[in-house]
Amino acid sequence: MTPIPYLDLPSFEHSLVAERARERVEPGAMLELELDILFAANGVTCRDSRVIRKSNLWRDFFPGQLERELLGTAVGERVEADFTPGALTEYQEGERFTAPRAAFRSRKLVRRDLEPRLGRFYPRGFLAGQRGGIFSEDRRPLRVTGMPAERLEIDSRHPLAGVPVRLGISVLSTWGASEEHGGICNDIAMLATGEGPGMQLPLPVGTSDFWYPAAMGRLDNRGDEVFYERTRLVHHLDSHCRAQIEALYGQLIPAGGKVLDLMSSWVSHLDRTAPACQVTGLGMNLEELDANPRLAERVIHDLNQNPTLPFARASFDAVICTASFEYLIQPRQIVAEIARVLKPGGICIITFSDRWFPTKAVQVWTEVHPFERLGYVLASLMSDERLGDFNTYSRRGLPRPQDDARAGELDLSDPLFAVWARRRPEH
């Protein structure tokens, strides 16, 4: 397997890791694990991490030699192995085939009928009666890879079926098996690669269709100045998700650089970024921007009304956009502006979760799988040839903070999804 660049992100600050750092994994142990997969294809490097709260070393199925390698591992340590294409995803049977366009069963959504589009993913049940889609309830993904006249070219294999994958396992905590009785067996490969990883990858040839006429429609078509007139000094993501965003920005943003916080508010999530960074906030509510202590400059600007950035070329070392990209109705025009104001080698980082204002998010955002939203952001960044070095990162399964207002309602923290790219050198 070709070596893949590894972003050494800080691990989740689990409360038990420090106090149990000397404990080692024993045969039959119960484990709390973090699984992460790393893969690269079609010009993009991707990493997905998922916390598994309860794994049983004697009961669960571990791929390759990872079960053996975990024995004797200390809490806080990590093992990893490379796997050939398909080795971790053979649990999802699939194939490439062609189906009549009329076989696609459009589904009525809140806003419109859902139609097949190039490069996009849909549940297999949308092609019930065709190969690989027997039941209308089948939600395993398939992808439209071609659309010749009145036909659909379909790939129902796992999104990572043709991609080599590196699987890493970190031990967060361990306890004796005698404390657990019964339970079900888990397939670690399925847990690591299931529920979406790979859906962000672009097509080998061509571009996924996120840009149909209704894609950028919104339920609330009033001017954004009306919506953002109200000051909202509240957090929209829980503290664990915010901490992950801070860690990501802290690692990727150069120390002492000039940063543009796009669609900014009263916080910029830059607590782990060097204090010497000079931050400019561009947003819609002056009271929110004035409450942000990291901002050296504040700019009121409506990007949906005027998709240009009021800054000179090559002004910034980094551009960040936190939990707001889904509100842009002209994302590719904004990306072109980001590329213009970035210095060569500068970085653009887009982060989001699974929470947004439903009336203001663009229609395509509400229609697609969370991992396909990574693909949508990627497609937006890849639309400008001045950007390169594309990466995605996701982290799921962290526990809900105990002091969070929704702690009794939700077990898991808000997931983190991130995409970044760098401005290519000028020739």
C-alpha positions as CSV (number, residue, x, y, z in Angstrom):
1,M,0.0,0.0,0.0
2,T,1.3,3.4,-0.9
3,P,2.1,5.4,2.3
4,I,-0.7,7.9,3.1
5,P,0.1,11.1,5.0
6,Y,-1.1,10.8,8.5
7,L,-2.6,13.8,10.3
8,D,-1.6,13.4,14.0
9,L,-4.8,14.9,15.5
10,P,-5.0,15.0,19.3
11,S,-6.9,12.0,20.6
12,F,-10.2,12.5,22.4
13,E,-9.4,13.5,26.0
14,H,-11.1,10.5,27.6
15,S,-11.4,10.8,31.3
16,L,-10.2,7.2,31.9
17,V,-7.1,7.3,29.7
18,A,-4.9,9.2,32.2
19,E,-5.9,7.2,35.3
20,R,-5.7,3.8,33.4
21,A,-2.6,4.5,31.3
22,R,-0.7,1.6,32.8
23,E,-3.4,-0.9,32.4
24,R,-2.9,-3.5,29.6
25,V,-5.3,-5.5,27.4
26,E,-5.7,-9.0,28.6
27,P,-7.3,-12.0,26.9
28,G,-11.1,-11.7,27.1
29,A,-10.9,-8.1,28.1
30,M,-13.7,-5.6,27.5
31,L,-12.5,-2.5,25.7
32,E,-13.5,1.0,24.8
33,L,-11.8,1.6,21.4
34,E,-11.4,4.3,18.8
35,L,-11.3,2.9,15.3
36,D,-9.9,5.0,12.6
37,I,-9.5,4.3,8.9
38,L,-7.2,6.2,6.5
39,F,-7.6,6.0,2.7
40,A,-6.7,8.0,-0.4
41,A,-8.3,7.9,-3.9
42,N,-9.1,10.2,-6.7
43,G,-6.9,13.0,-5.4
44,V,-8.3,13.1,-1.8
45,T,-6.9,11.8,1.5
46,C,-9.5,10.8,4.0
47,R,-9.6,9.8,7.7
48,D,-12.7,8.7,9.7
49,S,-12.6,8.0,13.4
50,R,-15.3,6.3,15.4
51,V,-15.4,5.5,19.1
52,I,-16.8,2.1,20.1
53,R,-17.9,2.3,23.7
54,K,-17.9,-1.5,24.4
55,S,-16.0,-4.2,22.5
56,N,-15.3,-7.7,23.7
57,L,-11.9,-9.1,22.8
58,W,-12.9,-12.7,22.8
59,R,-16.4,-12.2,21.3
60,D,-15.8,-9.6,18.5
61,F,-14.2,-10.3,15.1
62,F,-11.0,-8.3,14.5
63,P,-9.5,-8.3,11.0
64,G,-6.1,-9.6,10.2
65,Q,-3.7,-9.9,13.2
66,L,-5.1,-6.9,15.1
67,E,-6.7,-9.0,17.9
68,R,-3.3,-10.6,18.6
69,E,-1.5,-7.2,18.4
70,L,-4.0,-5.7,20.9
71,L,-3.0,-8.2,23.6
72,G,-0.6,-6.5,26.0
73,T,-1.3,-3.1,24.5
74,A,-1.5,-0.3,27.2
75,V,-4.4,2.1,27.5
76,G,-3.7,5.0,25.2
77,E,-1.6,3.0,22.7
78,R,-2.5,2.3,19.1
79,V,-2.1,-0.6,16.7
80,E,-2.7,-0.4,12.9
81,A,-2.5,-2.5,9.7
82,D,-2.9,-2.0,6.0
83,F,-5.6,-3.9,4.1
84,T,-6.0,-4.5,0.3
85,P,-9.1,-3.2,-1.6
86,G,-12.2,-5.0,-0.5
87,A,-10.6,-6.8,2.5
88,L,-12.5,-4.7,5.1
89,T,-15.7,-4.3,3.0
90,E,-16.5,-7.8,1.8
91,Y,-19.5,-7.9,4.2
92,Q,-21.4,-5.6,1.7
93,E,-22.1,-7.5,-1.5
94,G,-22.5,-5.5,-4.6
95,E,-21.7,-5.2,-8.3
96,R,-21.7,-2.8,-11.3
97,F,-24.8,-3.1,-13.5
98,T,-27.1,-1.0,-15.8
99,A,-30.8,-0.4,-15.1
100,P,-33.5,1.4,-16.9
101,R,-34.0,5.0,-15.9
102,A,-37.7,4.2,-15.3
103,A,-36.7,1.7,-12.6
104,F,-35.6,4.4,-10.2
105,R,-38.4,5.0,-7.8
106,S,-38.5,8.7,-7.0
107,R,-39.3,9.5,-3.5
108,K,-41.3,12.5,-2.3
109,L,-39.3,14.7,0.0
110,V,-40.4,17.8,1.9
111,R,-39.2,20.0,-0.9
112,R,-39.5,17.9,-4.1
113,D,-39.2,14.5,-5.7
114,L,-35.8,13.0,-5.4
115,E,-34.3,12.2,-8.8
116,P,-31.2,10.2,-9.8
117,R,-28.1,12.4,-10.5
118,L,-24.6,11.5,-11.6
119,G,-22.2,10.5,-8.9
120,R,-24.8,10.6,-6.2
121,F,-25.7,7.9,-3.6
122,Y,-29.1,6.5,-3.0
123,P,-30.6,3.6,-0.9
124,R,-30.8,0.3,-2.8
125,G,-34.5,0.3,-2.2
126,F,-34.8,3.0,-4.8
127,L,-34.1,0.4,-7.4
128,A,-36.3,-2.4,-5.9
129,G,-36.7,-5.3,-8.3
130,Q,-33.3,-4.6,-9.9
131,R,-30.1,-6.5,-9.3
132,G,-28.8,-5.7,-5.8
133,G,-32.0,-4.0,-4.7
134,I,-34.7,-6.5,-3.8
135,F,-36.5,-4.8,-0.9
136,S,-37.8,-1.3,-0.9
137,E,-36.6,-0.9,2.7
138,D,-33.0,-1.7,1.7
139,R,-31.0,1.3,2.7
140,R,-27.5,0.1,1.7
141,P,-26.0,2.7,-0.6
142,L,-25.6,2.5,-4.3
143,R,-24.0,5.1,-6.6
144,V,-25.1,6.4,-10.0
145,T,-21.8,6.3,-12.0
146,G,-23.2,7.0,-15.5
147,M,-26.4,8.2,-17.1
148,P,-26.5,7.2,-20.8
149,A,-29.8,7.8,-22.6
150,E,-32.7,6.4,-20.5
151,R,-30.3,4.2,-18.5
152,L,-28.5,4.3,-15.2
153,E,-25.0,2.9,-14.6
154,I,-25.0,1.7,-11.0
155,D,-22.3,0.6,-8.6
156,S,-23.8,-1.2,-5.5
157,R,-20.5,-2.2,-4.0
158,H,-19.3,-0.6,-0.8
159,P,-18.0,2.9,-1.4
160,L,-14.5,1.7,-0.3
161,A,-14.6,-1.6,-2.3
162,G,-11.8,-0.6,-4.6
163,V,-9.7,1.3,-2.2
164,P,-6.8,0.2,0.1
165,V,-7.5,1.1,3.7
166,R,-5.3,1.5,6.8
167,L,-7.2,0.6,10.0
168,G,-5.9,1.8,13.3
169,I,-7.3,0.9,16.7
170,S,-6.6,2.9,19.9
171,V,-7.4,1.6,23.4
172,L,-9.3,4.2,25.4
173,S,-10.1,2.0,28.4
174,T,-10.3,-1.7,29.5
175,W,-12.0,-3.7,32.1
176,G,-12.4,-7.4,33.1
177,A,-14.7,-9.6,31.0
178,S,-16.2,-11.0,34.2
179,E,-18.1,-7.7,34.6
180,E,-20.0,-8.4,31.3
181,H,-22.4,-11.2,30.5
182,G,-24.2,-12.0,27.2
183,G,-24.3,-9.5,24.3
184,I,-23.8,-9.7,20.6
185,C,-20.7,-10.2,18.4
186,N,-19.4,-7.2,16.5
187,D,-17.5,-7.2,13.3
188,I,-14.8,-4.5,13.8
189,A,-14.2,-4.1,10.1
190,M,-17.9,-3.4,9.6
191,L,-18.0,-0.9,12.5
192,A,-14.9,0.9,11.1
193,T,-16.1,1.2,7.5
194,G,-19.9,1.2,7.9
195,E,-22.4,4.0,7.8
196,G,-20.8,6.2,5.2
197,P,-17.0,6.3,4.9
198,G,-16.1,6.5,1.2
199,M,-19.2,8.3,0.1
200,Q,-17.2,11.5,0.1
201,L,-14.8,10.3,-2.6
202,P,-15.2,12.0,-6.0
203,L,-15.9,10.0,-9.2
204,P,-12.7,8.8,-10.9
205,V,-13.9,10.6,-14.1
206,G,-16.5,13.5,-14.1
207,T,-18.1,15.4,-11.3
208,S,-20.9,14.5,-9.0
209,D,-24.0,16.5,-9.7
210,F,-24.7,18.8,-6.8
211,W,-25.6,21.8,-8.9
212,Y,-29.0,21.1,-10.4
213,P,-31.4,24.2,-10.6
214,A,-33.2,23.5,-7.4
215,A,-30.1,22.5,-5.4
216,M,-29.5,25.9,-3.9
217,G,-33.1,26.6,-3.0
218,R,-34.1,27.3,0.6
219,L,-37.4,27.1,2.5
220,D,-36.9,30.7,3.8
221,N,-36.2,32.9,0.8
222,R,-36.2,36.1,2.7
223,G,-33.0,38.2,2.7
224,D,-30.5,36.9,5.1
225,E,-30.3,40.2,6.8
226,V,-33.8,39.5,8.2
227,F,-32.8,36.1,9.7
228,Y,-29.4,37.3,11.1
229,E,-30.9,40.6,12.5
230,R,-31.5,38.6,15.7
231,T,-28.4,38.2,17.9
232,R,-27.7,34.6,18.9
233,L,-25.0,34.4,21.6
234,V,-25.4,30.6,21.9
235,H,-23.4,27.6,21.0
236,H,-24.8,25.5,18.1
237,L,-22.6,22.5,18.8
238,D,-21.8,20.6,22.0
239,S,-18.5,21.1,23.9
240,H,-16.9,17.9,22.7
241,C,-17.5,18.7,19.0
242,R,-16.3,22.3,19.6
243,A,-13.1,20.9,21.2
244,Q,-12.4,18.8,18.2
245,I,-12.8,21.8,15.9
246,E,-10.5,23.8,18.1
247,A,-7.9,21.0,17.9
248,L,-8.1,20.7,14.2
249,Y,-7.7,24.5,13.7
250,G,-4.9,24.5,16.2
251,Q,-2.9,21.9,14.2
252,L,-3.6,23.2,10.7
253,I,-3.5,27.0,11.0
254,P,0.1,28.3,10.9
255,A,1.3,30.1,14.0
256,G,1.2,33.9,13.6
257,G,-0.7,33.7,10.4
258,K,-3.5,36.0,9.2
259,V,-6.9,34.2,9.4
260,L,-10.2,34.9,7.8
261,D,-13.2,33.6,9.8
262,L,-15.8,33.3,7.2
263,M,-19.5,33.7,8.3
264,S,-18.2,34.4,11.7
265,S,-20.1,34.9,15.0
266,W,-19.3,35.5,18.7
267,V,-16.8,32.5,18.8
268,S,-14.2,31.5,16.3
269,H,-13.1,28.1,17.8
270,L,-9.5,29.2,17.8
271,D,-8.7,28.6,21.5
272,R,-5.8,26.2,20.5
273,T,-4.5,28.5,17.7
274,A,-1.5,30.6,18.4
275,P,-2.5,33.9,20.1
276,A,-0.2,35.7,17.6
277,C,-2.7,34.9,14.7
278,Q,-4.5,38.0,13.5
279,V,-8.1,37.1,12.9
280,T,-10.6,38.9,10.7
281,G,-14.3,38.0,11.1
282,L,-16.8,38.4,8.3
283,G,-20.4,37.9,9.4
284,M,-23.9,39.3,9.4
285,N,-24.5,40.5,13.0
286,L,-22.3,43.2,14.4
287,E,-23.3,42.5,18.0
288,E,-22.1,38.9,17.6
289,L,-18.9,40.0,16.0
290,D,-18.2,42.6,18.7
291,A,-18.6,39.8,21.3
292,N,-15.8,37.8,19.7
293,P,-12.6,38.4,21.6
294,R,-10.4,36.8,18.9
295,L,-11.3,39.3,16.1
296,A,-8.8,42.0,15.3
297,E,-11.1,43.2,12.4
298,R,-14.8,42.9,11.9
299,V,-16.6,43.1,8.5
300,I,-20.3,43.0,7.9
301,H,-21.0,41.4,4.5
302,D,-23.8,39.3,3.0
303,L,-22.1,36.6,0.9
304,N,-25.4,35.4,-0.5
305,Q,-26.2,38.8,-1.8
306,N,-22.7,39.6,-3.0
307,P,-20.4,36.5,-3.4
308,T,-17.2,38.5,-3.3
309,L,-14.8,38.9,-0.5
310,P,-13.8,42.6,0.3
311,F,-10.1,41.8,0.6
312,A,-7.0,42.0,-1.6
313,R,-5.5,39.1,-3.4
314,A,-3.3,36.8,-1.2
315,S,-4.3,38.5,2.0
316,F,-4.7,35.4,4.3
317,D,-2.7,32.4,5.5
318,A,-5.9,30.5,6.4
319,V,-9.7,30.8,5.8
320,I,-12.0,28.9,8.1
321,C,-15.8,28.4,7.9
322,T,-17.5,26.7,10.9
323,A,-21.0,25.2,10.7
324,S,-22.0,27.6,8.0
325,F,-21.1,26.3,4.6
326,E,-24.6,24.8,4.2
327,Y,-26.1,28.3,4.0
328,L,-24.2,29.5,0.9
329,I,-26.4,29.6,-2.2
330,Q,-23.3,30.3,-4.5
331,P,-20.7,28.0,-2.9
332,R,-18.4,27.7,-6.0
333,Q,-18.3,31.5,-6.4
334,I,-17.3,31.8,-2.7
335,V,-14.6,29.1,-3.2
336,A,-13.2,31.1,-6.1
337,E,-13.0,34.1,-3.8
338,I,-11.3,32.0,-1.0
339,A,-8.7,30.9,-3.5
340,R,-8.1,34.5,-4.6
341,V,-7.5,35.8,-1.0
342,L,-5.4,32.9,0.1
343,K,-1.6,33.2,0.0
344,P,0.2,30.4,-1.9
345,G,0.3,27.5,0.5
346,G,-2.5,28.9,2.5
347,I,-5.2,26.6,3.8
348,C,-9.0,26.7,3.7
349,I,-10.8,24.6,6.3
350,I,-14.6,23.9,6.3
351,T,-16.1,22.2,9.4
352,F,-19.7,21.2,10.1
353,S,-21.8,18.7,12.1
354,D,-25.3,17.3,11.7
355,R,-27.1,20.4,13.0
356,W,-28.2,23.4,11.1
357,F,-31.1,25.9,10.7
358,P,-33.5,23.9,8.4
359,T,-35.1,26.9,6.8
360,K,-31.8,28.5,5.7
361,A,-29.8,25.4,4.6
362,V,-29.7,24.8,0.8
363,Q,-31.9,22.0,-0.5
364,V,-29.1,19.7,-1.6
365,W,-27.6,19.8,1.9
366,T,-30.8,18.4,3.4
367,E,-31.1,15.6,0.8
368,V,-27.8,13.8,1.1
369,H,-26.1,11.5,3.5
370,P,-23.8,13.1,6.1
371,F,-20.7,11.6,4.4
372,E,-22.0,12.8,1.0
373,R,-22.0,16.3,2.5
374,L,-18.3,15.9,2.7
375,G,-18.4,15.1,-1.0
376,Y,-20.4,18.2,-1.6
377,V,-17.9,20.5,0.2
378,L,-15.1,18.7,-1.6
379,A,-16.7,19.2,-5.0
380,S,-17.1,22.9,-4.2
381,L,-13.4,23.2,-3.2
382,M,-12.3,21.1,-6.2
383,S,-14.2,23.4,-8.6
384,D,-11.3,25.9,-8.4
385,E,-8.0,24.7,-10.0
386,R,-6.0,27.0,-7.7
387,L,-6.7,24.7,-4.8
388,G,-5.1,21.3,-4.1
389,D,-4.0,18.8,-1.4
390,F,-7.6,17.9,-0.5
391,N,-8.4,16.1,2.8
392,T,-11.5,15.1,4.7
393,Y,-11.7,14.1,8.4
394,S,-14.6,12.9,10.5
395,R,-15.0,11.8,14.1
396,R,-18.1,10.1,15.5
397,G,-19.2,8.2,18.6
398,L,-17.8,10.4,21.4
399,P,-20.1,10.5,24.5
400,R,-22.4,13.4,25.0
401,P,-21.0,15.8,27.5
402,Q,-22.7,15.2,30.9
403,D,-23.4,18.9,31.4
404,D,-24.9,19.3,27.9
405,A,-28.6,20.4,27.7
406,R,-29.4,17.4,25.6
407,A,-27.4,14.9,27.7
408,G,-30.5,13.0,28.8
409,E,-31.9,13.0,25.3
410,L,-28.9,12.0,23.2
411,D,-26.1,9.5,24.0
412,L,-23.5,10.7,21.5
413,S,-21.8,14.0,20.9
414,D,-22.3,16.0,17.7
415,P,-20.2,14.4,15.0
416,L,-17.4,16.4,13.4
417,F,-16.9,16.6,9.6
418,A,-14.1,18.6,8.1
419,V,-12.7,19.3,4.6
420,W,-9.6,21.3,3.8
421,A,-7.5,22.2,0.9
422,R,-4.4,24.4,0.2
423,R,-3.7,27.1,-2.3
424,R,-1.4,25.9,-5.0
425,P,1.9,27.7,-5.5
426,E,1.8,30.3,-8.2
427,H,3.9,29.8,-11.4
